[in-house]
Amino acid sequence: MADDLSINDSPNGLSHEDLVALRDGAVDGRPAGIPTSYDHGESIRWTPKDIADIHAMSRLGRYQIRGFTTANRRMANWNDLVFVPATATRLPLEGYRESCDTKTVLGDRPGLVSNPIELDIPIYIASMSFGALSASAKAALGRGASKVGTMTCSGEGGMLPEEREASKTMVYQMTPSRYGLDLEHLRQADGIEIVIGQGAKPGTGGLLLGMKISDRVARMRSLPVGVDQRSTVRHPDFLGADDLLIKIEELREATDYRIPIFVKLGATRPRFDVAMAAKVADVIVLDGAEGGTGASPELLLDHTGIPTMTAIPAAREALEESGMSGEVKLVAAGGIRNGTDAAKALALGADAVMIGTAALMALGCNSPRYLEDYQKIGTSPGKCHHCHTGRCPVGITTQDPFLETRLHVDPAADRVARYLTAMTMEITMLAKACGKSSVHNLEMEDLRALSLDSSALTGVKLAGVDRPFTW
């Protein structure tokens, strides 16, 4: 039998002796007849995706761009944390007879703002621009948020009238590019968000490809139609805390000290960045690496920033060390999918959460309709990340008039409202199970980590050991 074996029988060019050993015994410690992945031509290092990326770069001569969020890296995961509800040593609250408060106040730093923002729930809609999203999507998000007593944020590119009309409460975003910046719009807002960075692409500016620069988008941003828009990275009039303080004072004077000032940071060095921002801001928005975007170089989505789950405890410690905990509010964002994730973020130290990608899903993103149009852009429902192309089959991330008609504002707004309601119910269910009469009473002690990594990265006690793991 051994003499019948040939080296040509092996796709990997094994020797005659190895072929015999593979038949009769083991090769490199493998049981007889059990191949490795390499026997099928696969490599752990040179995966099909790695090879396809090289082929694409060799054709294009540039890096690749896509929308959505990180896809090719396993981040520290919310699923690695679990709640430990009250049982004997703590008393849970009765689900239907006892209440759990969800009211959330942002921007109530003592002595600075006359009109802090009061929300009915600890969740609001993230800053996503008109341009990245269609006007119908922006209006639907505003109506949906207003139905449940929460707010939206304008995103880059100015205030869209439809969104301002639909949103009972709205934060106006000021980016380094200053696209669409208007003093009257600042005064119409309920808060101002100064963007220093975002989780999907920290250290870089916004990106809106030319196929989404319609006539209306171009007018609002004072840009040429059909030309890629790449935002500047740094604000032109401040570099550090002292300069930022002067700019914030100018904004406070322009708005008569009525509304709170938010500072949005990409999660990179949260302990130091939050400590700096806390000197001048009323609210700090910390956007983790799982944050989504309409368009970004793919390498930034997958290889920059730190996960939201790991950034929150560091930010909370920075606020406590600087004496600002309780005065400056902390909002967590980036990859929050449901009420369970949101409750864990609150327990880790956030005062509220901001959702973007999840809100788009509630609108109908990746829903199984218009299958032929998904196929035309090389994808399918549940796998679409082609936000940057402007060819969104369901009318959300597009400026195409025909595609936009597929998103009906009122039903979409209802879906967003129901989703936010369900999220809030999930948060309160967990809070009551932990014996909390307010969602803001959730704490790190209510959590346990299921892995060494998640415990070491967050400081949460390791399940079964009841102490944080340290390397």
Protein Blocks (a to p, Z undefined) as FASTA:
>chain_A
ZZmpcfklpmnlpafklmmmmmmmcgehiaehiacfklnopafklgfklmmmmmmmmmno
pacddehidfkbccddfklpccdddfklpccddfklpccdfbdcehiaghkambdcddfb
fcdcddddehjacfklmmmmmmmmmmnopacdebghiaafklmmmpmbacddddfklpoi
afklmmmpgbdcddfbdfklghiacdddfklmcfklmmmnopaehiacdddfbdfkbfbl
mlmmmmmmmmmmmnoomaccddddddfblmlmmmmmmmmmmbdcdddfkbccfbdcfklm
mmgcjdfklmmmmmmmmmmmnopgojaccddeehiabfklmmmmmmnopabdcdfklmmm
mnogoiaehkllmmmnopaehiacclmnopafnopaccbfklmmmpcfklmmmmmmmmmm
mmmmmmmmmmmmnopabfklgcfklpccfbfklmmmnopacehklpacdZZ
